[in-house]
């Protein structure tokens, strides 16, 4: 004869385990809902393609909102710690009347500087608030590519901008003209400057390029006295930084980094950015190899007459870049007076 539980004992047993049963029931209910929601999710990815160098659009949205500074154009000028006179002349001349949507930076590597040298830079920056100090960059010619790369990484992370003008502290630029044209262009993937595609690789001297093994000429690049890049290209370079080979010349490096990218290379003879100036033309919007005195003269001429040159002078011929020819045959100089 089998013993059976009385209704009273069964009710007491059930009451004792009621919390456990309730918890298990809730768990099973929500597990079922979660399973059903996963079954209903679409299998395909978002139809929107990532931007150039962008991992995904959501990260770009968050990144832009985290940036504290905003500008239409950043003017980034490579300079050395000791070149205060050049910086001051640029501040007094071609950077003196820039609009608020143009943000200038004088870029200096500060690795291995003495406390006294750092103190001088901090005092200068307290007054001018336009120095970009890169603590991991040793300021030397052979480190210029690293300096430019670290500069682009910092700007990409900290400033929301559309374009960057990169120049040197012996460059004179018509920033007003450049900004006006860029606002009309509204162009992405823009690489704008004075290009060379036939330059032989330096094997001797301070420009000697021992790491260059790509070909017997440098890949087409905009000469470093002044060029413009759109922000998407800066973002691409910054995102690719760990994979990029740094060569001796910073402008050659930028040309190599962007060589495989589908972009808009714009050769403009108004950029007088070669290793020595071609003279003075009122058409020039960027002029390299300028002393502080020449900067002062050009700025005074603009203020008085609206023209860059008190007197136009042609010291050497220029060229239009032939993008249909082989790079080694791209750039034939001509005495055509219509080409500045």
Phi and psi restraints in degrees (value plus and minus 20) as a CYANA .aco file:
   2 UNK   PHI    -109.1   -69.1
   2 UNK   PSI     116.6   156.6
   3 UNK   PHI     -97.7   -57.7
   3 UNK   PSI     123.7   163.7
   4 UNK   PHI    -140.8  -100.8
   4 UNK   PSI     128.4   168.4
   5 UNK   PHI     -95.7   -55.7
   5 UNK   PSI     121.8   161.8
   6 UNK   PHI     -97.1   -57.1
   6 UNK   PSI     135.8   175.8
   7 UNK   PHI     -75.9   -35.9
   7 UNK   PSI     -55.3   -15.3
   8 UNK   PHI     -87.3   -47.3
   8 UNK   PSI     -64.6   -24.6
   9 UNK   PHI     -86.2   -46.2
   9 UNK   PSI     -56.6   -16.6
  10 UNK   PHI     -85.3   -45.3
  10 UNK   PSI     -61.6   -21.6
  11 UNK   PHI     -84.6   -44.6
  11 UNK   PSI     -59.3   -19.3
  12 UNK   PHI     -84.0   -44.0
  12 UNK   PSI     -61.8   -21.8
  13 UNK   PHI     -84.1   -44.1
  13 UNK   PSI     -61.3   -21.3
  14 UNK   PHI     -86.0   -46.0
  14 UNK   PSI     -61.8   -21.8
  15 UNK   PHI     -82.1   -42.1
  15 UNK   PSI     -55.5   -15.5
  16 UNK   PHI     -84.5   -44.5
  16 UNK   PSI     -54.2   -14.2
  17 UNK   PHI    -123.0   -83.0
  17 UNK   PSI     -12.4    27.6
  18 UNK   PHI     -78.4   -38.4
  18 UNK   PSI     -64.8   -24.8
  19 UNK   PHI     -78.3   -38.3
  19 UNK   PSI     -60.7   -20.7
  20 UNK   PHI     -84.8   -44.8
  20 UNK   PSI     -62.9   -22.9
  21 UNK   PHI     -84.0   -44.0
  21 UNK   PSI     -60.5   -20.5
  22 UNK   PHI     -83.3   -43.3
  22 UNK   PSI     -64.7   -24.7
  23 UNK   PHI     -82.1   -42.1
  23 UNK   PSI     -64.2   -24.2
  24 UNK   PHI     -82.7   -42.7
  24 UNK   PSI     -58.7   -18.7
  25 UNK   PHI     -84.6   -44.6
  25 UNK   PSI     -63.8   -23.8
  26 UNK   PHI     -82.6   -42.6
  26 UNK   PSI     -63.1   -23.1
  27 UNK   PHI     -79.9   -39.9
  27 UNK   PSI     -66.2   -26.2
  28 UNK   PHI     -85.2   -45.2
  28 UNK   PSI     -56.5   -16.5
  29 UNK   PHI     -82.9   -42.9
  29 UNK   PSI     -69.5   -29.5
  30 UNK   PHI     -92.3   -52.3
  30 UNK   PSI     -50.2   -10.2
  31 UNK   PHI     -83.2   -43.2
  31 UNK   PSI     -59.9   -19.9
  32 UNK   PHI     -84.3   -44.3
  32 UNK   PSI     -62.1   -22.1
  33 UNK   PHI     -81.9   -41.9
  33 UNK   PSI     -63.7   -23.7
  34 UNK   PHI     -82.2   -42.2
  34 UNK   PSI     -62.6   -22.6
  35 UNK   PHI     -82.0   -42.0
  35 UNK   PSI     -64.1   -24.1
  36 UNK   PHI     -84.3   -44.3
  36 UNK   PSI     -56.1   -16.1
  37 UNK   PHI     -87.8   -47.8
  37 UNK   PSI     -58.3   -18.3
  38 UNK   PHI     -85.6   -45.6
  38 UNK   PSI     -57.9   -17.9
  39 UNK   PHI     -84.5   -44.5
  39 UNK   PSI     -49.1    -9.1
  40 UNK   PHI    -107.8   -67.8
  40 UNK   PSI     -25.3    14.7
  41 UNK   PHI     -93.6   -53.6
  41 UNK   PSI     123.3   163.3
  42 UNK   PHI     -89.0   -49.0
  42 UNK   PSI     126.6   166.6
  43 UNK   PHI    -107.0   -67.0
  43 UNK   PSI     -41.9    -1.9
  44 UNK   PHI    -102.6   -62.6
  44 UNK   PSI     139.2   179.2
  45 UNK   PHI     -99.2   -59.2
  45 UNK   PSI     151.6   191.6
  46 UNK   PHI     -80.9   -40.9
  46 UNK   PSI     121.5   161.5
  47 UNK   PHI     -95.5   -55.5
  47 UNK   PSI     -32.7     7.3
  48 UNK   PHI    -102.0   -62.0
  48 UNK   PSI     103.8   143.8
  49 UNK   PHI     -97.1   -57.1
  49 UNK   PSI     127.3   167.3
  50 UNK   PHI     -85.7   -45.7
  50 UNK   PSI     131.4   171.4
  51 UNK   PHI     -91.8   -51.8
  51 UNK   PSI     148.7   188.7
  52 UNK   PHI     -76.3   -36.3
  52 UNK   PSI      99.7   139.7
  53 UNK   PHI      55.4    95.4
  53 UNK   PSI     -12.3    27.7
  54 UNK   PHI    -120.0   -80.0
  54 UNK   PSI     113.6   153.6
  55 UNK   PHI     -91.9   -51.9
  55 UNK   PSI     -66.3   -26.3
  56 UNK   PHI    -180.3  -140.3
  56 UNK   PSI     141.7   181.7
  57 UNK   PHI     -90.1   -50.1
  57 UNK   PSI     -52.8   -12.8
  58 UNK   PHI     -83.5   -43.5
  58 UNK   PSI     -62.2   -22.2
  59 UNK   PHI     -85.9   -45.9
  59 UNK   PSI     -54.0   -14.0
  60 UNK   PHI     -85.1   -45.1
  60 UNK   PSI     -60.8   -20.8
  61 UNK   PHI     -82.0   -42.0
  61 UNK   PSI     -65.9   -25.9
  62 UNK   PHI     -84.4   -44.4
  62 UNK   PSI     -62.7   -22.7
  63 UNK   PHI     -81.6   -41.6
  63 UNK   PSI     -63.8   -23.8
  64 UNK   PHI     -83.4   -43.4
  64 UNK   PSI     -55.9   -15.9
  65 UNK   PHI     -97.1   -57.1
  65 UNK   PSI     -37.1     2.9
  66 UNK   PHI    -105.5   -65.5
  66 UNK   PSI     -33.0     7.0
  67 UNK   PHI     -96.2   -56.2
  67 UNK   PSI     113.2   153.2
  68 UNK   PHI    -106.5   -66.5
  68 UNK   PSI     -43.6    -3.6
  69 UNK   PHI    -134.6   -94.6
  69 UNK   PSI     130.9   170.9
  70 UNK   PHI    -160.2  -120.2
  70 UNK   PSI     121.5   161.5
  71 UNK   PHI    -177.4  -137.4
  71 UNK   PSI     130.9   170.9
  72 UNK   PHI     -91.8   -51.8
  72 UNK   PSI     -66.3   -26.3
  73 UNK   PHI    -157.8  -117.8
  73 UNK   PSI     115.4   155.4
  74 UNK   PHI    -116.9   -76.9
  74 UNK   PSI     112.6   152.6
  75 UNK   PHI    -123.9   -83.9
  75 UNK   PSI      89.4   129.4
  76 UNK   PHI    -129.4   -89.4
  76 UNK   PSI      94.8   134.8
  77 UNK   PHI    -133.0   -93.0
  77 UNK   PSI      97.7   137.7
  78 UNK   PHI     -92.8   -52.8
  78 UNK   PSI     110.6   150.6
  79 UNK   PHI    -168.0  -128.0
  79 UNK   PSI     142.8   182.8
  80 UNK   PHI    -123.6   -83.6
  80 UNK   PSI     136.2   176.2
  81 UNK   PHI     -70.4   -30.4
  81 UNK   PSI     -61.0   -21.0
  82 UNK   PHI    -100.6   -60.6
  82 UNK   PSI     -24.8    15.2
  83 UNK   PHI    -115.8   -75.8
  83 UNK   PSI      26.2    66.2
  84 UNK   PHI     -81.7   -41.7
  84 UNK   PSI     -59.0   -19.0
  85 UNK   PHI     -80.7   -40.7
  85 UNK   PSI     -62.8   -22.8
  86 UNK   PHI     -84.7   -44.7
  86 UNK   PSI     -63.0   -23.0
  87 UNK   PHI     -81.1   -41.1
  87 UNK   PSI     -64.4   -24.4
  88 UNK   PHI     -83.4   -43.4
  88 UNK   PSI     -57.8   -17.8
  89 UNK   PHI     -86.5   -46.5
  89 UNK   PSI     -59.9   -19.9
  90 UNK   PHI     -84.1   -44.1
  90 UNK   PSI     -61.2   -21.2
  91 UNK   PHI     -81.3   -41.3
  91 UNK   PSI     -55.8   -15.8
  92 UNK   PHI    -102.7   -62.7
  92 UNK   PSI     -36.6     3.4
  93 UNK   PHI    -134.7   -94.7
  93 UNK   PSI    -119.1   -79.1
  94 UNK   PHI     -94.6   -54.6
  94 UNK   PSI     -30.0    10.0
  95 UNK   PHI    -121.4   -81.4
  95 UNK   PSI     -18.1    21.9
  96 UNK   PHI     -93.7   -53.7
  96 UNK   PSI     -45.8    -5.8
  97 UNK   PHI    -139.0   -99.0
  97 UNK   PSI       4.1    44.1
  98 UNK   PHI     -90.6   -50.6
  98 UNK   PSI     129.7   169.7
  99 UNK   PHI     -95.7   -55.7
  99 UNK   PSI     146.3   186.3
 100 UNK   PHI     -86.4   -46.4
 100 UNK   PSI     -40.6    -0.6
 101 UNK   PHI    -106.9   -66.9
 101 UNK   PSI     -12.6    27.4
 102 UNK   PHI    -133.1   -93.1
 102 UNK   PSI     101.8   141.8
 103 UNK   PHI    -133.7   -93.7
 103 UNK   PSI      97.6   137.6
 104 UNK   PHI    -113.6   -73.6
 104 UNK   PSI     126.8   166.8
 105 UNK   PHI    -157.1  -117.1
 105 UNK   PSI     112.6   152.6
 106 UNK   PHI    -116.5   -76.5
 106 UNK   PSI     100.4   140.4
 107 UNK   PHI    -122.0   -82.0
 107 UNK   PSI     104.5   144.5
 108 UNK   PHI    -153.4  -113.4
 108 UNK   PSI     111.1   151.1
 109 UNK   PHI    -102.4   -62.4
 109 UNK   PSI     112.0   152.0
 110 UNK   PHI    -135.5   -95.5
 110 UNK   PSI     -12.5    27.5
 111 UNK   PHI     -83.6   -43.6
 111 UNK   PSI     114.1   154.1
 112 UNK   PHI      52.4    92.4
 112 UNK   PSI     -10.1    29.9
 113 UNK   PHI     -93.2   -53.2
 113 UNK   PSI     129.6   169.6
 114 UNK   PHI     -95.3   -55.3
 114 UNK   PSI     139.9   179.9
 115 UNK   PHI     -75.7   -35.7
 115 UNK   PSI     -56.1   -16.1
 116 UNK   PHI     -86.9   -46.9
 116 UNK   PSI     -62.8   -22.8
 117 UNK   PHI     -83.9   -43.9
 117 UNK   PSI     -61.0   -21.0
 118 UNK   PHI     -84.3   -44.3
 118 UNK   PSI     -58.1   -18.1
 119 UNK   PHI     -81.7   -41.7
 119 UNK   PSI     -61.8   -21.8
 120 UNK   PHI     -82.7   -42.7
 120 UNK   PSI     -62.0   -22.0
 121 UNK   PHI     -86.7   -46.7
 121 UNK   PSI     -59.5   -19.5
 122 UNK   PHI     -86.0   -46.0
 122 UNK   PSI     -58.0   -18.0
 123 UNK   PHI     -84.9   -44.9
 123 UNK   PSI     -62.1   -22.1
 124 UNK   PHI     -81.5   -41.5
 124 UNK   PSI     -65.2   -25.2
 125 UNK   PHI     -88.7   -48.7
 125 UNK   PSI     -50.1   -10.1
 126 UNK   PHI     -82.6   -42.6
 126 UNK   PSI     -52.5   -12.5
 127 UNK   PHI    -103.7   -63.7
 127 UNK   PSI     -60.8   -20.8
 128 UNK   PHI    -122.9   -82.9
 128 UNK   PSI     -49.2    -9.2
 129 UNK   PHI      35.1    75.1
 129 UNK   PSI      21.4    61.4
 130 UNK   PHI    -157.9  -117.9
 130 UNK   PSI      -2.3    37.7
 131 UNK   PHI    -115.9   -75.9
 131 UNK   PSI     114.9   154.9
 132 UNK   PHI    -128.9   -88.9
 132 UNK   PSI      86.3   126.3
 133 UNK   PHI    -118.7   -78.7
 133 UNK   PSI     103.2   143.2
 134 UNK   PHI    -126.0   -86.0
 134 UNK   PSI      82.6   122.6
 135 UNK   PHI     -90.0   -50.0
 135 UNK   PSI     -39.1     0.9
 136 UNK   PHI    -119.7   -79.7
 136 UNK   PSI     -11.5    28.5
 137 UNK   PHI    -133.0   -93.0
 137 UNK   PSI     104.9   144.9
 138 UNK   PHI    -105.7   -65.7
 138 UNK   PSI     101.9   141.9
 139 UNK   PHI    -100.0   -60.0
 139 UNK   PSI      76.4   116.4
 140 UNK   PHI    -170.5  -130.5
 140 UNK   PSI     135.4   175.4
 141 UNK   PHI     -76.1   -36.1
 141 UNK   PSI     -63.0   -23.0
 142 UNK   PHI     -88.9   -48.9
 142 UNK   PSI     -28.5    11.5
 143 UNK   PHI    -128.3   -88.3
 143 UNK   PSI      -8.2    31.8
 144 UNK   PHI     -82.9   -42.9
 144 UNK   PSI     -58.1   -18.1
 145 UNK   PHI     -83.5   -43.5
 145 UNK   PSI     -60.6   -20.6
 146 UNK   PHI     -85.4   -45.4
 146 UNK   PSI     -58.6   -18.6
 147 UNK   PHI     -81.4   -41.4
 147 UNK   PSI     -66.6   -26.6
 148 UNK   PHI     -84.4   -44.4
 148 UNK   PSI     -61.8   -21.8
 149 UNK   PHI     -82.5   -42.5
 149 UNK   PSI     -67.1   -27.1
 150 UNK   PHI     -85.0   -45.0
 150 UNK   PSI     -54.3   -14.3
 151 UNK   PHI     -82.1   -42.1
 151 UNK   PSI     -66.5   -26.5
 152 UNK   PHI     -84.6   -44.6
 152 UNK   PSI     -59.1   -19.1
 153 UNK   PHI     -81.2   -41.2
 153 UNK   PSI     -64.9   -24.9
 154 UNK   PHI     -85.2   -45.2
 154 UNK   PSI     -65.7   -25.7
 155 UNK   PHI     -83.8   -43.8
 155 UNK   PSI     -60.8   -20.8
 156 UNK   PHI     -82.7   -42.7
 156 UNK   PSI     -55.4   -15.4
 157 UNK   PHI    -102.3   -62.3
 157 UNK   PSI     -44.8    -4.8
 158 UNK   PHI    -138.4   -98.4
 158 UNK   PSI     -35.4     4.6
 159 UNK   PHI    -148.7  -108.7
 159 UNK   PSI     111.8   151.8
 160 UNK   PHI    -112.5   -72.5
 160 UNK   PSI      88.8   128.8
 161 UNK   PHI    -159.2  -119.2
 161 UNK   PSI     149.0   189.0
 162 UNK   PHI    -122.8   -82.8
 162 UNK   PSI     -58.4   -18.4
 163 UNK   PHI    -161.5  -121.5
 163 UNK   PSI     138.4   178.4
 164 UNK   PHI    -148.3  -108.3
 164 UNK   PSI     113.4   153.4
 165 UNK   PHI    -122.6   -82.6
 165 UNK   PSI     100.2   140.2
 166 UNK   PHI    -123.3   -83.3
 166 UNK   PSI     106.8   146.8
 167 UNK   PHI    -158.8  -118.8
 167 UNK   PSI    -196.4  -156.4
 168 UNK   PHI    -135.3   -95.3
 168 UNK   PSI     150.7   190.7
 169 UNK   PHI    -100.1   -60.1
 169 UNK   PSI     -13.6    26.4
 170 UNK   PHI    -137.2   -97.2
 170 UNK   PSI       7.6    47.6
 171 UNK   PHI    -125.8   -85.8
 171 UNK   PSI     120.7   160.7
 172 UNK   PHI    -136.3   -96.3
 172 UNK   PSI     105.9   145.9
 173 UNK   PHI    -148.7  -108.7
 173 UNK   PSI     122.1   162.1
 174 UNK   PHI    -108.3   -68.3
 174 UNK   PSI      58.4    98.4
 175 UNK   PHI     -81.4   -41.4
 175 UNK   PSI     -53.9   -13.9
 176 UNK   PHI     -82.7   -42.7
 176 UNK   PSI     -63.4   -23.4
 177 UNK   PHI     -87.8   -47.8
 177 UNK   PSI     -63.9   -23.9
 178 UNK   PHI     -80.1   -40.1
 178 UNK   PSI     -68.5   -28.5
 179 UNK   PHI     -82.5   -42.5
 179 UNK   PSI     -60.7   -20.7
 180 UNK   PHI     -82.6   -42.6
 180 UNK   PSI     -62.4   -22.4
 181 UNK   PHI     -88.5   -48.5
 181 UNK   PSI     -58.7   -18.7
 182 UNK   PHI     -84.7   -44.7
 182 UNK   PSI     -56.6   -16.6
 183 UNK   PHI     -87.0   -47.0
 183 UNK   PSI     -48.2    -8.2
 184 UNK   PHI     -99.6   -59.6
 184 UNK   PSI     -58.1   -18.1
 185 UNK   PHI     -87.0   -47.0
 185 UNK   PSI     -68.2   -28.2
 186 UNK   PHI      26.1    66.1
 186 UNK   PSI      31.7    71.7
 187 UNK   PHI    -127.3   -87.3
 187 UNK   PSI     115.7   155.7
 188 UNK   PHI    -116.3   -76.3
 188 UNK   PSI     144.8   184.8
 189 UNK   PHI      30.6    70.6
 189 UNK   PSI      26.7    66.7
 190 UNK   PHI    -120.5   -80.5
 190 UNK   PSI     109.2   149.2
 191 UNK   PHI    -149.3  -109.3
 191 UNK   PSI      82.5   122.5
 192 UNK   PHI    -143.4  -103.4
 192 UNK   PSI     103.9   143.9
 193 UNK   PHI     157.0   197.0
 193 UNK   PSI    -176.3  -136.3
 194 UNK   PHI    -126.7   -86.7
 194 UNK   PSI      92.7   132.7
 195 UNK   PHI    -115.3   -75.3
 195 UNK   PSI     130.7   170.7
 196 UNK   PHI    -149.0  -109.0
 196 UNK   PSI     119.6   159.6
 197 UNK   PHI    -149.3  -109.3
 197 UNK   PSI     -19.8    20.2
 198 UNK   PHI    -135.3   -95.3
 198 UNK   PSI     -14.6    25.4
 199 UNK   PHI     -86.3   -46.3
 199 UNK   PSI     110.1   150.1
 200 UNK   PHI     -93.6   -53.6
 200 UNK   PSI     130.0   170.0
 201 UNK   PHI     -94.7   -54.7
 201 UNK   PSI     108.1   148.1
 202 UNK   PHI     -91.6   -51.6
 202 UNK   PSI     111.5   151.5
 203 UNK   PHI    -135.4   -95.4
 203 UNK   PSI     -29.8    10.2
 204 UNK   PHI    -155.7  -115.7
 204 UNK   PSI     142.7   182.7
 205 UNK   PHI      62.2   102.2
 205 UNK   PSI    -192.3  -152.3
 206 UNK   PHI     -90.6   -50.6
 206 UNK   PSI     -36.6     3.4
 207 UNK   PHI    -112.9   -72.9
 207 UNK   PSI     -16.6    23.4
 208 UNK   PHI     -73.2   -33.2
 208 UNK   PSI     110.0   150.0
 209 UNK   PHI    -133.6   -93.6
 209 UNK   PSI      69.5   109.5
 210 UNK   PHI     -99.4   -59.4
 210 UNK   PSI     -39.9     0.1
 211 UNK   PHI    -110.3   -70.3
 211 UNK   PSI     -28.1    11.9
 212 UNK   PHI     -99.8   -59.8
 212 UNK   PSI      94.2   134.2
 213 UNK   PHI    -149.2  -109.2
 213 UNK   PSI      -8.5    31.5
 214 UNK   PHI     -94.0   -54.0
 214 UNK   PSI     -62.0   -22.0
 215 UNK   PHI    -188.7  -148.7
 215 UNK   PSI    -197.3  -157.3
 216 UNK   PHI    -106.2   -66.2
 216 UNK   PSI     -21.5    18.5
 217 UNK   PHI    -148.4  -108.4
 217 UNK   PSI     139.8   179.8
 218 UNK   PHI     -91.3   -51.3
 218 UNK   PSI     125.7   165.7
 219 UNK   PHI     -86.3   -46.3
 219 UNK   PSI     132.5   172.5
 220 UNK   PHI     -72.5   -32.5
 220 UNK   PSI     111.0   151.0
 221 UNK   PHI    -168.1  -128.1
 221 UNK   PSI     132.6   172.6
 222 UNK   PHI    -104.2   -64.2
 222 UNK   PSI     109.9   149.9
 223 UNK   PHI     -82.8   -42.8
 223 UNK   PSI     121.7   161.7
 224 UNK   PHI     -94.4   -54.4
 224 UNK   PSI     -25.0    15.0
 225 UNK   PHI     -82.9   -42.9
 225 UNK   PSI     -37.6     2.4
 226 UNK   PHI     150.5   190.5
 226 UNK   PSI     104.3   144.3
 227 UNK   PHI    -173.0  -133.0
 227 UNK   PSI     147.3   187.3
 228 UNK   PHI    -146.0  -106.0
 228 UNK   PSI     116.4   156.4
 229 UNK   PHI    -147.3  -107.3
 229 UNK   PSI     122.2   162.2
 230 UNK   PHI     -99.1   -59.1
 230 UNK   PSI     139.7   179.7
 231 UNK   PHI     -84.2   -44.2
 231 UNK   PSI     -50.0   -10.0
 232 UNK   PHI     -86.8   -46.8
 232 UNK   PSI     -52.9   -12.9
 233 UNK   PHI     -91.6   -51.6
 233 UNK   PSI     -57.7   -17.7
 234 UNK   PHI     -81.8   -41.8
 234 UNK   PSI     -61.8   -21.8
 235 UNK   PHI     -83.7   -43.7
 235 UNK   PSI     -60.3   -20.3
 236 UNK   PHI     -81.6   -41.6
 236 UNK   PSI     -66.1   -26.1
 237 UNK   PHI     -82.6   -42.6
 237 UNK   PSI     -65.9   -25.9
 238 UNK   PHI     -81.8   -41.8
 238 UNK   PSI     -62.0   -22.0
 239 UNK   PHI     -88.6   -48.6
 239 UNK   PSI     -46.0    -6.0
 240 UNK   PHI    -117.1   -77.1
 240 UNK   PSI     -15.0    25.0
 241 UNK   PHI     -72.5   -32.5
 241 UNK   PSI     -60.0   -20.0
 242 UNK   PHI     -89.2   -49.2
 242 UNK   PSI     -32.6     7.4
 243 UNK   PHI    -128.0   -88.0
 243 UNK   PSI     -21.2    18.8
 244 UNK   PHI    -112.3   -72.3
 244 UNK   PSI     113.2   153.2
 245 UNK   PHI     -99.6   -59.6
 245 UNK   PSI     109.9   149.9
 246 UNK   PHI    -120.0   -80.0
 246 UNK   PSI      99.9   139.9
 247 UNK   PHI    -117.1   -77.1
 247 UNK   PSI     156.1   196.1
 248 UNK   PHI     -83.6   -43.6
 248 UNK   PSI     -64.8   -24.8
 249 UNK   PHI    -111.9   -71.9
 249 UNK   PSI     111.7   151.7
 250 UNK   PHI     -89.2   -49.2
 250 UNK   PSI     -56.9   -16.9
 251 UNK   PHI     -90.7   -50.7
 251 UNK   PSI     -57.7   -17.7
 252 UNK   PHI     -81.7   -41.7
 252 UNK   PSI     -60.9   -20.9
 253 UNK   PHI     -81.7   -41.7
 253 UNK   PSI     -66.3   -26.3
 254 UNK   PHI     -81.4   -41.4
 254 UNK   PSI     -61.9   -21.9
 255 UNK   PHI     -80.6   -40.6
 255 UNK   PSI     -60.0   -20.0
 256 UNK   PHI     -89.6   -49.6
 256 UNK   PSI     -60.6   -20.6
 257 UNK   PHI     -81.8   -41.8
 257 UNK   PSI     -55.2   -15.2
 258 UNK   PHI    -115.7   -75.7
 258 UNK   PSI     -21.2    18.8
 259 UNK   PHI     -76.0   -36.0
 259 UNK   PSI     -62.5   -22.5
 260 UNK   PHI    -104.9   -64.9
 260 UNK   PSI     -19.9    20.1
 261 UNK   PHI    -108.8   -68.8
 261 UNK   PSI     118.5   158.5
 262 UNK   PHI     -97.1   -57.1
 262 UNK   PSI      89.7   129.7
 263 UNK   PHI    -168.9  -128.9
 263 UNK   PSI    -200.0  -160.0
 264 UNK   PHI    -126.4   -86.4
 264 UNK   PSI      80.6   120.6
 265 UNK   PHI    -107.2   -67.2
 265 UNK   PSI     101.3   141.3
 266 UNK   PHI    -137.6   -97.6
 266 UNK   PSI      90.5   130.5
 267 UNK   PHI    -107.2   -67.2
 267 UNK   PSI     105.5   145.5
 268 UNK   PHI    -151.8  -111.8
 268 UNK   PSI      97.9   137.9
 269 UNK   PHI     -93.3   -53.3
 269 UNK   PSI     -24.0    16.0
 270 UNK   PHI     -98.9   -58.9
 270 UNK   PSI     -24.6    15.4
 271 UNK   PHI    -114.3   -74.3
 271 UNK   PSI      86.5   126.5
 272 UNK   PHI    -114.8   -74.8
 272 UNK   PSI      58.3    98.3
 273 UNK   PHI    -143.8  -103.8
 273 UNK   PSI       1.6    41.6
 274 UNK   PHI     -97.9   -57.9
 274 UNK   PSI    -196.3  -156.3
 275 UNK   PHI     -87.0   -47.0
 275 UNK   PSI     -38.1     1.9
 276 UNK   PHI    -163.9  -123.9
 276 UNK   PSI     130.7   170.7
 277 UNK   PHI     -87.2   -47.2
 277 UNK   PSI     126.8   166.8
 278 UNK   PHI    -105.9   -65.9
 278 UNK   PSI     -20.1    19.9
 279 UNK   PHI     107.0   147.0
 279 UNK   PSI    -164.1  -124.1
 280 UNK   PHI    -155.7  -115.7
 280 UNK   PSI     100.5   140.5
 281 UNK   PHI    -147.0  -107.0
 281 UNK   PSI     119.8   159.8
 282 UNK   PHI     -87.6   -47.6
 282 UNK   PSI     -30.0    10.0
 283 UNK   PHI    -103.9   -63.9
 283 UNK   PSI     -38.0     2.0
 284 UNK   PHI     -83.4   -43.4
 284 UNK   PSI     117.4   157.4
 285 UNK   PHI    -132.7   -92.7
 285 UNK   PSI     -33.1     6.9
 286 UNK   PHI    -160.7  -120.7
 286 UNK   PSI     109.7   149.7
 287 UNK   PHI    -150.6  -110.6
 287 UNK   PSI     106.8   146.8
 288 UNK   PHI    -121.1   -81.1
 288 UNK   PSI     149.8   189.8
 289 UNK   PHI      40.1    80.1
 289 UNK   PSI      31.6    71.6
 290 UNK   PHI    -129.2   -89.2
 290 UNK   PSI     113.2   153.2
 291 UNK   PHI     -97.9   -57.9
 291 UNK   PSI     147.8   187.8
 292 UNK   PHI     -82.6   -42.6
 292 UNK   PSI     -54.1   -14.1
 293 UNK   PHI     -87.5   -47.5
 293 UNK   PSI     -61.8   -21.8
 294 UNK   PHI     -84.8   -44.8
 294 UNK   PSI     -57.6   -17.6
 295 UNK   PHI     -80.4   -40.4
 295 UNK   PSI     -64.1   -24.1
 296 UNK   PHI     -82.0   -42.0
 296 UNK   PSI     -62.3   -22.3
 297 UNK   PHI     -85.6   -45.6
 297 UNK   PSI     -63.6   -23.6
 298 UNK   PHI     -84.9   -44.9
 298 UNK   PSI     -62.0   -22.0
 299 UNK   PHI     -85.0   -45.0
 299 UNK   PSI     -61.1   -21.1
 300 UNK   PHI     -82.7   -42.7
 300 UNK   PSI     -59.1   -19.1
 301 UNK   PHI     -84.5   -44.5
 301 UNK   PSI     -61.9   -21.9
 302 UNK   PHI     -83.1   -43.1
 302 UNK   PSI     -62.4   -22.4
 303 UNK   PHI     -84.2   -44.2
 303 UNK   PSI     -57.2   -17.2
 304 UNK   PHI    -103.2   -63.2
 304 UNK   PSI     -62.4   -22.4
 305 UNK   PHI    -143.3  -103.3
 305 UNK   PSI     -30.7     9.3
 306 UNK   PHI      62.1   102.1
 306 UNK   PSI     -19.4    20.6
 307 UNK   PHI    -130.4   -90.4
 307 UNK   PSI     128.0   168.0
 308 UNK   PHI     -89.0   -49.0
 308 UNK   PSI     -58.8   -18.8
 309 UNK   PHI    -129.8   -89.8
 309 UNK   PSI     113.3   153.3
 310 UNK   PHI     -85.5   -45.5
 310 UNK   PSI     -57.3   -17.3
 311 UNK   PHI    -167.1  -127.1
 311 UNK   PSI     106.8   146.8
 312 UNK   PHI     -92.0   -52.0
 312 UNK   PSI     117.9   157.9
 313 UNK   PHI    -157.7  -117.7
 313 UNK   PSI     115.3   155.3
 314 UNK   PHI    -134.6   -94.6
 314 UNK   PSI      94.8   134.8
 315 UNK   PHI    -117.3   -77.3
 315 UNK   PSI     -46.3    -6.3
 316 UNK   PHI    -176.8  -136.8
 316 UNK   PSI     137.9   177.9
 317 UNK   PHI     -96.3   -56.3
 317 UNK   PSI     140.0   180.0
 318 UNK   PHI    -132.6   -92.6
 318 UNK   PSI    -189.9  -149.9
 319 UNK   PHI    -176.8  -136.8
 319 UNK   PSI     131.3   171.3
 320 UNK   PHI    -110.5   -70.5
 320 UNK   PSI     122.1   162.1
 321 UNK   PHI    -103.0   -63.0
 321 UNK   PSI     107.3   147.3
 322 UNK   PHI    -114.1   -74.1
 322 UNK   PSI      79.2   119.2
 323 UNK   PHI     -94.8   -54.8
 323 UNK   PSI     -30.2     9.8
 324 UNK   PHI    -106.6   -66.6
 324 UNK   PSI     -38.3     1.7
 325 UNK   PHI    -110.5   -70.5
 325 UNK   PSI     147.8   187.8
 326 UNK   PHI     -82.7   -42.7
 326 UNK   PSI     127.6   167.6
 327 UNK   PHI     -72.3   -32.3
 327 UNK   PSI     -56.9   -16.9
 328 UNK   PHI     -88.5   -48.5
 328 UNK   PSI     -34.3     5.7
 329 UNK   PHI    -136.1   -96.1
 329 UNK   PSI       0.3    40.3
 330 UNK   PHI     -93.7   -53.7
 330 UNK   PSI     -49.9    -9.9
 331 UNK   PHI    -153.2  -113.2
 331 UNK   PSI      61.5   101.5
 332 UNK   PHI    -115.6   -75.6
 332 UNK   PSI      98.2   138.2
 333 UNK   PHI     -89.7   -49.7
 333 UNK   PSI     126.1   166.1
 334 UNK   PHI    -160.3  -120.3
 334 UNK   PSI     133.1   173.1
 335 UNK   PHI    -111.4   -71.4
 335 UNK   PSI      -0.9    39.1
 336 UNK   PHI     -77.6   -37.6
 336 UNK   PSI     100.2   140.2
 337 UNK   PHI     -91.4   -51.4
 337 UNK   PSI     -33.4     6.6
 338 UNK   PHI    -101.1   -61.1
 338 UNK   PSI     -30.8     9.2
 339 UNK   PHI    -122.1   -82.1
 339 UNK   PSI      91.9   131.9
